[in-house]
Amino acid sequence: MAKRQTKGSAAAQVSEAKIHPLFPNGAWDPLAGSMTGEDRRDQSYLRKVKPQSPNQKALLDAIQEHNLVVALGPAGTGKTYLAISSAVEALEGGKVDRIVLSRPAIEAGESIGYLPGDMHEKMAPFLRPLYDALSDRLGGKRLRQLMQDGTIEIAPVGFMRGRTLNNAFVVIDEAQNCTYAQIKMLLTRLGWHSTMVLTGDPDQTDLLDNLSGLADIARRLEAVEGIAVVRLSETDIVRHPLVASMLTVL
């Protein structure tokens, strides 16, 4: 029994020597670490989202200062949430008349078959993350009202061709699952008095090799004046600290 403990202890020491957590002193906690049960349900709503890292602040500043922003980074860095929060803030502040959110309908490794219902019902599983972020910022009732009157529109990438988006805040989510031609088409939808944010992780595409156009587009746009390309990293992840640690070895 003693030998087993010695071996286990040695193995643990070797493992710890090779892999170090990115947040050794603990990470940012969205629940402030002390709220449980009723306290968590009664927490107050935060009207304005605050950045939790310098790169997140750089992203929010870029959205405020530029009409076109490309946000690149791994899962959990808040790219989509910060973009949608900025869109809601712009809408409530009267800076734009509507919000348009778009996402490619790409299955993440498994086939979900032929879904029943109309176009909106078929697209619901793909667009669920956008609904979640909007609901978190607006509340379910107000979100349904704004979607019903067309103030907020969620559409798949395939339905964006031929449109001109004026007086709008446009968020293109999961752009790593768009081809070069698709991203080029989406970028040229930008109209007057509008802001567009592309978010994605070039390392997590569900397309075949060399089909994703996000990394190439971002590299080309960095040289264009008036366009911001913000790159987030594992240290900007605001999910469970293990997510950041896993990404260093996966």
TORVOGU-944757 format. One record per residue: x, y, z of N, C-alpha, C in turn. Coordinates in steps of 0.001 Angstrom, whole numbers, plus 500000, padded with zeros to 6 digits. Example, Ala and Ser with C-alpha at 12.3 -4.5 7.8 and 13.67 -1.06 7.14 Angstrom:
// residues 2
513190 / 494310 / 507800 / 512300 / 495500 / 507800 / 513200 / 496700 / 507800
512850 / 497750 / 507080 / 513670 / 498940 / 507140 / 512900 / 500030 / 507870
***
This chain:
// residues 250
500841 / 498791 / 500000 / 500000 / 500000 / 500000 / 500867 / 501246 / 500000
501980 / 501168 / 500800 / 502882 / 502320 / 500869 / 503558 / 502564 / 499539
503909 / 501462 / 498832 / 504561 / 501607 / 497538 / 503649 / 502280 / 496531
502385 / 501910 / 496549 / 501434 / 502533 / 495617 / 501352 / 504035 / 495856
501303 / 504439 / 497098 / 501236 / 505864 / 497396 / 502488 / 506582 / 496929
503644 / 505905 / 497062 / 504898 / 506522 / 496622 / 504918 / 506712 / 495123
504477 / 505660 / 494378 / 504427 / 505769 / 492922 / 503470 / 506850 / 492480
502285 / 506863 / 493100 / 501301 / 507876 / 492727 / 501814 / 509269 / 492994
502498 / 509408 / 494121 / 503031 / 510720 / 494458 / 504102 / 511148 / 493477
504966 / 510193 / 493062 / 506016 / 510524 / 492096 / 505434 / 510903 / 490756
504410 / 510149 / 490324 / 503772 / 510451 / 489041 / 503127 / 511822 / 489066
502504 / 512137 / 490209 / 501866 / 513450 / 490320 / 502896 / 514558 / 490248
504080 / 514328 / 490877 / 505120 / 515347 / 490852 / 505645 / 515575 / 489448
505812 / 514469 / 488691 / 506272 / 514590 / 487304 / 505255 / 515339 / 486470
503938 / 514999 / 486666 / 502876 / 515671 / 485908 / 502842 / 517154 / 486212
502965 / 517491 / 487509 / 502923 / 518900 / 487889 / 504126 / 519660 / 487373
505243 / 518956 / 487218 / 506449 / 519611 / 486731 / 506329 / 519968 / 485260
505530 / 519199 / 484524 / 505392 / 519421 / 483084 / 504285 / 520403 / 482746
503198 / 520388 / 483487 / 502029 / 521195 / 483159 / 501726 / 522137 / 484318
501657 / 523417 / 484019 / 501369 / 524412 / 485043 / 500066 / 525128 / 484706
499206 / 525353 / 485679 / 497961 / 526091 / 485409 / 498249 / 527532 / 485031
497427 / 528079 / 484148 / 497605 / 529465 / 483742 / 497182 / 530428 / 484832
496330 / 529968 / 485739 / 495836 / 530819 / 486824 / 496176 / 530176 / 488159
497461 / 530188 / 488586 / 497855 / 529500 / 489813 / 497207 / 530059 / 491060
496839 / 531312 / 491051 / 496244 / 531938 / 492232 / 494729 / 532070 / 492133
494139 / 531302 / 491218 / 492700 / 531392 / 491036 / 492347 / 532284 / 489874
491192 / 532070 / 489262 / 490762 / 532842 / 488108 / 489590 / 533744 / 488458
489253 / 534579 / 487511 / 488063 / 535420 / 487665 / 486842 / 534553 / 487874
486011 / 534926 / 488822 / 484818 / 534150 / 489166 / 483579 / 534979 / 488866
482726 / 534578 / 487905 / 481542 / 535359 / 487580 / 480527 / 535405 / 488700
480611 / 534476 / 489638 / 479673 / 534451 / 490761 / 480290 / 535011 / 492031
481465 / 535635 / 491894 / 482154 / 536299 / 493016 / 482582 / 535327 / 494103
482478 / 534033 / 493827 / 483017 / 533026 / 494726 / 482203 / 532737 / 495969
481268 / 533607 / 496333 / 480579 / 533437 / 497613 / 479091 / 533210 / 497477
478559 / 533340 / 496262 / 477103 / 533237 / 496115 / 476682 / 531805 / 495863
475755 / 531314 / 496635 / 475203 / 529983 / 496443 / 473711 / 530036 / 496672
472998 / 529081 / 496105 / 471566 / 528952 / 496357 / 470786 / 530195 / 496036
470042 / 530691 / 497051 / 469173 / 531850 / 496876 / 469968 / 533098 / 496516
471174 / 533238 / 497075 / 471983 / 534420 / 496795 / 472290 / 534523 / 495308
472562 / 533381 / 494665 / 472891 / 533388 / 493250 / 471669 / 533797 / 492421
470482 / 533326 / 492810 / 469284 / 533658 / 492051 / 468897 / 535122 / 492219
469292 / 535722 / 493333 / 468903 / 537094 / 493618 / 469950 / 538124 / 493210
471022 / 537682 / 492515 / 472065 / 538629 / 492165 / 471509 / 539704 / 491232
472031 / 540915 / 491367 / 471537 / 542048 / 490590 / 472033 / 541983 / 489156
471253 / 542509 / 488240 / 471590 / 542524 / 486825 / 472615 / 543622 / 486551
473668 / 543275 / 485839 / 474697 / 544236 / 485483 / 474379 / 544835 / 484128
474115 / 546134 / 484095 / 473715 / 546779 / 482858 / 474863 / 546847 / 481856
476064 / 547105 / 482350 / 477218 / 547222 / 481478 / 478214 / 546114 / 481802
478720 / 545475 / 480757 / 479691 / 544403 / 480938 / 481077 / 545012 / 481085
481821 / 544527 / 482063 / 483166 / 545024 / 482279 / 484186 / 544006 / 481782
485225 / 544454 / 481076 / 486261 / 543524 / 480601 / 487027 / 542934 / 481776
487443 / 541681 / 481625 / 488155 / 540991 / 482694 / 489639 / 540824 / 482399
490115 / 541384 / 481290 / 491525 / 541296 / 480934 / 491863 / 542456 / 480006
493146 / 542778 / 479856 / 493541 / 543861 / 478943 / 493092 / 543625 / 477512
493143 / 542378 / 477051 / 492733 / 542088 / 475676 / 491234 / 542262 / 475490
490456 / 541904 / 476504 / 489015 / 542135 / 476419 / 488708 / 543626 / 476402
489452 / 544395 / 477166 / 489280 / 545848 / 477136 / 489654 / 546400 / 475765
490724 / 545850 / 475178 / 491130 / 546283 / 473840 / 490046 / 545990 / 472819
489351 / 544847 / 472990 / 488265 / 544502 / 472078 / 487102 / 545476 / 472227
486696 / 545770 / 473440 / 485591 / 546707 / 473658 / 485949 / 548101 / 473141
487182 / 548530 / 473367 / 487612 / 549835 / 472869 / 487614 / 549867 / 471343
488061 / 548771 / 470727 / 488091 / 548703 / 469270 / 486690 / 548788 / 468686
485723 / 548135 / 469346 / 484337 / 548174 / 468868 / 483788 / 549593 / 468952
484183 / 550323 / 469989 / 483715 / 551694 / 470148 / 484320 / 552626 / 469104
485547 / 552339 / 468675 / 486296 / 553270 / 467833 / 486304 / 552912 / 466351
485936 / 551686 / 465990 / 486017 / 551246 / 464596 / 484663 / 550721 / 464116
484445 / 550819 / 462833 / 483214 / 550295 / 462237 / 483330 / 548820 / 461858
484570 / 548320 / 461780 / 484774 / 546909 / 461470 / 485860 / 546355 / 462382
485513 / 545298 / 463114 / 486433 / 544680 / 464068 / 486442 / 543177 / 463846
487627 / 542593 / 463855 / 487784 / 541140 / 463781 / 488355 / 540681 / 465119
487638 / 539819 / 465821 / 488062 / 539317 / 467128 / 488426 / 537845 / 467005
489697 / 537535 / 467234 / 490182 / 536162 / 467127 / 490615 / 535672 / 468508
490333 / 534419 / 468803 / 490758 / 533880 / 470089 / 490107 / 532547 / 470375
490649 / 531798 / 471332 / 490106 / 530469 / 471660 / 488748 / 530547 / 472338
488131 / 529396 / 472506 / 486816 / 529321 / 473140 / 486873 / 529853 / 474560
485823 / 530597 / 474939 / 485716 / 531065 / 476307 / 486343 / 532402 / 476594
486848 / 533092 / 475575 / 487485 / 534393 / 475802 / 486487 / 535545 / 475751
485222 / 535245 / 475531 / 484190 / 536277 / 475580 / 483996 / 537043 / 474291
484486 / 536522 / 473175 / 484374 / 537233 / 471892 / 482924 / 537527 / 471543
482103 / 536492 / 471516 / 480704 / 536646 / 471124 / 479936 / 537458 / 472160
480154 / 537163 / 473434 / 479403 / 537841 / 474490 / 479702 / 539335 / 474505
480964 / 539701 / 474372 / 481326 / 541117 / 474373 / 480778 / 541827 / 473135
480796 / 541139 / 471995 / 480262 / 541743 / 470777 / 478761 / 541977 / 470895
478041 / 540981 / 471398 / 476588 / 541116 / 471541 / 476249 / 542141 / 472626
477014 / 542176 / 473692 / 476788 / 543187 / 474733 / 476974 / 544587 / 474167
477988 / 544762 / 473326 / 478214 / 546061 / 472683 / 477071 / 546399 / 471741
476540 / 545381 / 471060 / 475417 / 545606 / 470151 / 474178 / 546060 / 470922
473897 / 545400 / 472029 / 472737 / 545771 / 472849 / 472909 / 547183 / 473405
474114 / 547501 / 473842 / 474390 / 548836 / 474375 / 474195 / 549900 / 473298
474645 / 549600 / 472071 / 474479 / 550554 / 470968 / 473004 / 550736 / 470620
472238 / 549649 / 470656 / 470809 / 549728 / 470354 / 470084 / 550553 / 471422
470356 / 550276 / 472678 / 469680 / 550996 / 473752 / 470116 / 552450 / 473821
471322 / 552743 / 473337 / 471801 / 554111 / 473332 / 471376 / 554904 / 472116
470623 / 554270 / 471206 / 470137 / 554955 / 470014 / 471184 / 555143 / 468931
472308 / 554441 / 469035 / 473352 / 554579 / 468032 / 473036 / 553791 / 466761
472265 / 552731 / 466886 / 471837 / 551928 / 465736 / 470345 / 551661 / 465862
469734 / 551313 / 464722 / 468295 / 551032 / 464715 / 467982 / 549552 / 464890
468965 / 548695 / 464638 / 468694 / 547264 / 464716 / 469988 / 546485 / 464924
469829 / 545239 / 465322 / 470947 / 544312 / 465497 / 470746 / 543138 / 464546
471788 / 542808 / 463808 / 471738 / 541667 / 462893 / 472847 / 540700 / 463294
472468 / 539476 / 463640 / 473423 / 538450 / 464036 / 473388 / 537319 / 463022
474563 / 536840 / 462642 / 474628 / 535778 / 461644 / 475649 / 534734 / 462066
475365 / 533495 / 461669 / 476222 / 532372 / 462049 / 476126 / 531302 / 460962
477241 / 530670 / 460589 / 477166 / 529590 / 459598 / 476508 / 528352 / 460186
475737 / 527666 / 459374 / 475045 / 526449 / 459817 / 475942 / 525249 / 459560
476942 / 525093 / 460418 / 477896 / 524003 / 460285 / 477786 / 523101 / 461501
477625 / 521787 / 461259 / 477522 / 520836 / 462359 / 478907 / 520537 / 462908
479044 / 520515 / 464226 / 480338 / 520327 / 464875 / 480679 / 518852 / 465013
480931 / 518203 / 463880 / 481420 / 516840 / 463907 / 480366 / 515762 / 463786
479129 / 516047 / 464135 / 478098 / 515019 / 464044 / 476918 / 515541 / 463233
476186 / 514613 / 462616 / 475052 / 514996 / 461797 / 473784 / 514978 / 462637
472984 / 516039 / 462521 / 471733 / 516095 / 463281 / 470538 / 515739 / 462397
470812 / 515364 / 461157 / 469745 / 514908 / 460275 / 468837 / 516026 / 459812
467671 / 515646 / 459310 / 466704 / 516624 / 458813 / 465770 / 517041 / 459941
465911 / 518267 / 460373 / 465093 / 518755 / 461475 / 463721 / 519178 / 460970
462661 / 518984 / 461763 / 461318 / 519406 / 461365 / 461143 / 520912 / 461532
460054 / 521449 / 460973 / 459710 / 522845 / 461184 / 460139 / 523753 / 460054
459861 / 525064 / 460256 / 460216 / 526045 / 459234 / 461693 / 526409 / 459370
462117 / 527420 / 458587 / 463525 / 527778 / 458552 / 464053 / 528180 / 459933
463259 / 528970 / 460680 / 463708 / 529419 / 461987 / 463858 / 528249 / 462961
462941 / 527295 / 462892 / 463020 / 526135 / 463771 / 464195 / 525236 / 463399
464464 / 525102 / 462113 / 465604 / 524290 / 461675 / 466935 / 524916 / 462103
466990 / 526245 / 462115 / 468236 / 526941 / 462437 / 468433 / 527139 / 463934
467400 / 526892 / 464724 / 467471 / 527180 / 466159 / 468668 / 526541 / 466858
468989 / 525254 / 466600 / 470155 / 524669 / 467299 / 471468 / 525373 / 466976
471630 / 525826 / 465735 / 472863 / 526501 / 465350 / 472960 / 527899 / 465963
471822 / 528554 / 466144 / 471799 / 529938 / 466608 / 471571 / 530067 / 468110
471464 / 528936 / 468804 / 471183 / 528952 / 470231 / 472171 / 529787 / 471044
473481 / 529713 / 470776 / 474416 / 530538 / 471561 / 474131 / 532030 / 471451
473647 / 532490 / 470297 / 473326 / 533899 / 470134 / 472086 / 534262 / 470935
471078 / 533385 / 470924 / 469880 / 533604 / 471735 / 470247 / 533689 / 473219
471143 / 532808 / 473659 / 471525 / 532785 / 475072 / 472168 / 534109 / 475484
473090 / 534602 / 474666 / 473773 / 535857 / 474994 / 472794 / 537030 / 474983
471901 / 537069 / 473996 / 470913 / 538145 / 473927 / 469950 / 538090 / 475104
469507 / 536903 / 475433 / 468576 / 536744 / 476554 / 469221 / 537169 / 477858
470508 / 536902 / 477994 / 471219 / 537283 / 479204 / 471301 / 538800 / 479355
471410 / 539507 / 478235 / 471543 / 540961 / 478284 / 470200 / 541691 / 478271
469173 / 541083 / 477667 / 467892 / 541769 / 477498 / 466759 / 541159 / 478309
466880 / 539879 / 478632 / 465753 / 539181 / 479235 / 464905 / 538536 / 478143
464315 / 537410 / 478458 / 463573 / 536657 / 477454 / 462398 / 537401 / 476853
461602 / 538088 / 477685 / 460404 / 538777 / 477203 / 460753 / 539899 / 476232
461706 / 540747 / 476617 / 462080 / 541867 / 475746 / 462736 / 541363 / 474470
463523 / 540299 / 474571 / 464150 / 539729 / 473379 / 463101 / 539271 / 472377
462058 / 538591 / 472864 / 460996 / 538135 / 471960 / 460290 / 539312 / 471299
460072 / 540383 / 472028 / 459425 / 541565 / 471464 / 460284 / 542194 / 470361
461573 / 542338 / 470631 / 462476 / 542961 / 469658 / 462654 / 542087 / 468418
462627 / 540784 / 468598 / 462736 / 539892 / 467445 / 461442 / 539891 / 466637
460324 / 540015 / 467326 / 459039 / 540011 / 466634 / 458862 / 541238 / 465755
459339 / 542403 / 466220 / 459182 / 543608 / 465400 / 460360 / 543843 / 464455
461326 / 542909 / 464444 / 462419 / 542994 / 463482 / 463595 / 543837 / 463932
463554 / 544360 / 465147 / 464674 / 545157 / 465641 / 465916 / 544299 / 465810
465720 / 543056 / 466216 / 466819 / 542091 / 466300 / 466534 / 540961 / 465321
467512 / 540692 / 464470 / 467361 / 539644 / 463458 / 468525 / 538670 / 463577
468205 / 537392 / 463607 / 469232 / 536348 / 463623 / 469063 / 535524 / 462355
470103 / 535489 / 461537 / 469986 / 534840 / 460227 / 471231 / 534018 / 459924
471060 / 532903 / 459227 / 472235 / 532137 / 458789 / 472996 / 532892 / 457709
474256 / 532561 / 457559 / 475118 / 533249 / 456594 / 474539 / 533177 / 455178
473942 / 532049 / 454830 / 473427 / 531874 / 453472 / 472340 / 532848 / 453070
471709 / 533517 / 454060 / 470629 / 534449 / 453757 / 471078 / 535910 / 453793
472389 / 536145 / 453818 / 472906 / 537507 / 453912 / 473280 / 538101 / 452555
473387 / 537293 / 451536 / 473817 / 537787 / 450228 / 472819 / 538793 / 449651
473353 / 539853 / 449048 / 472525 / 540841 / 448386 / 471975 / 541932 / 449272
472270 / 541890 / 450564 / 471723 / 542873 / 451489 / 472710 / 544008 / 451741
472175 / 545174 / 452123 / 472981 / 546298 / 452587 / 472474 / 546663 / 453969
473344 / 546591 / 454950 / 472935 / 546761 / 456344 / 473314 / 548148 / 456833
472351 / 549089 / 456754 / 472541 / 550453 / 457220 / 472007 / 550604 / 458644
472610 / 551514 / 459406 / 472149 / 551813 / 460771 / 471973 / 550537 / 461598
472951 / 549651 / 461503 / 472834 / 548356 / 462166 / 474133 / 547988 / 462872
473998 / 547158 / 463876 / 475152 / 546543 / 464527 / 475137 / 545074 / 464109
476156 / 544657 / 463383 / 476199 / 543321 / 462788 / 477270 / 542484 / 463489
476881 / 541301 / 463938 / 477831 / 540377 / 464546 / 477839 / 539089 / 463731
479017 / 538743 / 463214 / 479194 / 537480 / 462490 / 479931 / 536537 / 463426
479226 / 535548 / 463943 / 479791 / 534639 / 464939 / 480311 / 533364 / 464272
481280 / 532709 / 464923 / 481862 / 531455 / 464406 / 482367 / 531622 / 462970
483031 / 532737 / 462712 / 483480 / 533034 / 461347 / 484535 / 532065 / 460856
485139 / 531280 / 461750 / 486117 / 530287 / 461297 / 485466 / 529186 / 460472
484149 / 529090 / 460530 / 483430 / 528092 / 459736 / 482886 / 528674 / 458438
483409 / 529841 / 458056 / 483058 / 530463 / 456776 / 484256 / 530372 / 455835
483977 / 530190 / 454563 / 485046 / 530189 / 453577 / 485486 / 531631 / 453301
486574 / 531762 / 452575 / 487073 / 533099 / 452212 / 485995 / 533865 / 451454
485338 / 533201 / 450491 / 484306 / 533862 / 449685 / 483120 / 534292 / 450545
482734 / 533465 / 451511 / 481615 / 533817 / 452382 / 481942 / 535027 / 453251
483143 / 535055 / 453828 / 483519 / 536195 / 454670 / 483611 / 537465 / 453835
484141 / 537362 / 452636 / 484213 / 538523 / 451746 / 482815 / 539052 / 451454
481870 / 538135 / 451205 / 480491 / 538536 / 450959 / 479902 / 539235 / 452186
480160 / 538692 / 453379 / 479618 / 539275 / 454604 / 480205 / 540652 / 454879
481491 / 540808 / 454665 / 482133 / 542101 / 454920 / 481557 / 543196 / 454039
481203 / 542843 / 452814 / 480686 / 543840 / 451883 / 479211 / 544151 / 452105
478597 / 543579 / 453165 / 477216 / 543937 / 453529 / 477193 / 545216 / 454355
478353 / 545641 / 454862 / 478426 / 546783 / 455779 / 477934 / 548058 / 455108
476938 / 548687 / 455736 / 476357 / 549910 / 455185 / 476717 / 551122 / 456015
476022 / 552246 / 455734 / 476277 / 553498 / 456421 / 475858 / 553418 / 457884
476635 / 554099 / 458745 / 476333 / 554211 / 460174 / 476157 / 552839 / 460829
476981 / 551895 / 460397 / 476887 / 550538 / 460928 / 478224 / 550084 / 461496
478145 / 549135 / 462397 / 479333 / 548495 / 462967 / 479225 / 546999 / 462740
480346 / 546382 / 462352 / 480363 / 544936 / 462135 / 481503 / 544326 / 462937
481200 / 543219 / 463629 / 482207 / 542488 / 464397 / 482206 / 541037 / 463940
483364 / 540550 / 463514 / 483544 / 539138 / 463171 / 484256 / 538455 / 464322
483726 / 537343 / 464795 / 484372 / 536606 / 465878 / 484649 / 535179 / 465431
485725 / 534614 / 465942 / 486023 / 533231 / 465599 / 487385 / 532794 / 466102
487599 / 531487 / 466037 / 488871 / 530883 / 466423 / 489406 / 530094 / 465237
490420 / 530605 / 464539 / 490941 / 529913 / 463352 / 491412 / 528487 / 463634
491743 / 528183 / 464889 / 492236 / 526844 / 465239 / 491122 / 525865 / 465539
489866 / 526291 / 465460 / 488756 / 525416 / 465838 / 487707 / 525340 / 464734
488131 / 525321 / 463502 / 487191 / 525266 / 462392 / 486645 / 523864 / 462199
485387 / 523780 / 461781 / 484755 / 522490 / 461473 / 484752 / 522209 / 459979
485394 / 523095 / 459196 / 485506 / 522879 / 457762 / 486698 / 521978 / 457450
486771 / 521514 / 456231 / 487921 / 520733 / 455809 / 489171 / 521620 / 455808
490332 / 520981 / 455823 / 491590 / 521723 / 455866 / 491683 / 522734 / 454736
492172 / 523930 / 455098 / 492436 / 525011 / 454137 / 491182 / 525646 / 453542
489998 / 525320 / 454081 / 488768 / 525927 / 453554 / 488366 / 527182 / 454333
488721 / 527229 / 455608 / 488361 / 528396 / 456419 / 489129 / 529625 / 455927
488406 / 530735 / 455801 / 489049 / 531950 / 455308 / 489333 / 532982 / 456376
489037 / 532674 / 457637 / 489131 / 533680 / 458687 / 490563 / 534161 / 458912
491515 / 533247 / 459046 / 492896 / 533643 / 459337 / 493471 / 534496 / 458217
493206 / 534112 / 456974 / 493715 / 534869 / 455826 / 493080 / 536251 / 455751
491764 / 536296 / 455980 / 491053 / 537580 / 455959 / 491595 / 538508 / 457045
491792 / 537979 / 458252 / 492294 / 538798 / 459360 / 493683 / 539346 / 459043
494534 / 538515 / 458465 / 495894 / 538958 / 458122 / 495858 / 540083 / 457094
494977 / 539976 / 456111 / 494876 / 541001 / 455073 / 494281 / 542302 / 455619
493304 / 542182 / 456515 / 492623 / 543378 / 457018 / 493457 / 544164 / 458021
494454 / 543534 / 458624 / 495294 / 544245 / 459593 / 495994 / 545446 / 458965
496205 / 545396 / 457663 / 496907 / 546487 / 456989 / 495972 / 547607 / 456550
494662 / 547427 / 456759 / 493686 / 548418 / 456300 / 493381 / 549410 / 457415
493558 / 550683 / 457130 / 493282 / 551715 / 458113 / 491777 / 551774 / 458422
491453 / 551917 / 459693 / 490055 / 551995 / 460092 / 489458 / 550659 / 460485
490251 / 549577 / 460346 / 489792 / 548235 / 460731 / 490675 / 547737 / 461867
490069 / 547169 / 462906 / 490819 / 546653 / 464055 / 490766 / 545123 / 464071
491917 / 544513 / 464273 / 492002 / 543063 / 464460 / 492536 / 542828 / 465866
491706 / 542231 / 466721 / 492059 / 542010 / 468123 / 492245 / 540512 / 468340
493386 / 540155 / 468910 / 493704 / 538746 / 469143 / 493703 / 538465 / 470647
492829 / 537564 / 471061 / 492764 / 537159 / 472457 / 493488 / 535826 / 472620
493870 / 535498 / 473864 / 494634 / 534273 / 474110 / 494027 / 533490 / 475266
494713 / 532387 / 475645 / 494216 / 531535 / 476720 / 494084 / 532292 / 478038
494908 / 533307 / 478247 / 494844 / 534056 / 479506 / 493603 / 534938 / 479601
492842 / 535060 / 478499 / 491623 / 535870 / 478501 / 490372 / 535023 / 478726
490535 / 533724 / 478902 / 489384 / 532828 / 479052 / 488683 / 533099 / 480375
487362 / 533247 / 480329 / 486569 / 533540 / 481516 / 485605 / 532404 / 481849
485851 / 531237 / 481289 / 485113 / 530060 / 481719 / 485887 / 529421 / 482873
485591 / 528169 / 483176 / 486294 / 527488 / 484264 / 487804 / 527519 / 484004
488636 / 527743 / 485031 / 490092 / 527796 / 484832 / 490654 / 526578 / 484113
490003 / 525413 / 484242 / 490489 / 524215 / 483582 / 490441 / 524334 / 482065
489514 / 525149 / 481544 / 489428 / 525335 / 480089 / 490739 / 525901 / 479560
491259 / 526938 / 480235 / 492524 / 527529 / 479818 / 493668 / 526532 / 479933
493695 / 525767 / 481019 / 494772 / 524797 / 481212 / 494708 / 523694 / 480159
493499 / 523240 / 479817 / 493359 / 522192 / 478817 / 493856 / 522630 / 477450
493580 / 523879 / 477108 / 493964 / 524348 / 475780 / 495473 / 524424 / 475597
496227 / 524427 / 476690 / 497682 / 524447 / 476562 / 498251 / 523088 / 476182
497448 / 522024 / 476337 / 497951 / 520673 / 476044 / 497151 / 519970 / 474950
496000 / 520495 / 474569 / 495162 / 519849 / 473558 / 495501 / 520354 / 472157
***
